[in-house]
């Protein structure tokens, strides 16, 4: 009788560094950000845990709502310790529905 191959493949993964709870809190900062595209003259507001990667994805069609342009530039960022705080702040900014408010936030940071 022939051997059947398992459909499960084993992958090598390097050992992960064990983080204590307090180390994890320091490493995970959530960021609310505002990016701007001069091509379409629009702002986009979002939140993420990895700002550099997220900005890269925005500029390389990694997001449905920002794929119309490829020149997104970070204009504003706020850091929070929890996702719920970041989500709340993002919604707070979006609820204003005001370009003047967004620009006043950007000007105040400079």
Secondary structure as UniProt FT lines:
FT   HELIX           21..27
FT   STRAND          30..37
FT   TURN            38..41
FT   STRAND          42..48
FT   HELIX           51..59
FT   TURN            60..61
FT   HELIX           64..66
FT   TURN            67..68
FT   STRAND          73..80
FT   HELIX           83..96
FT   HELIX           99..109
//
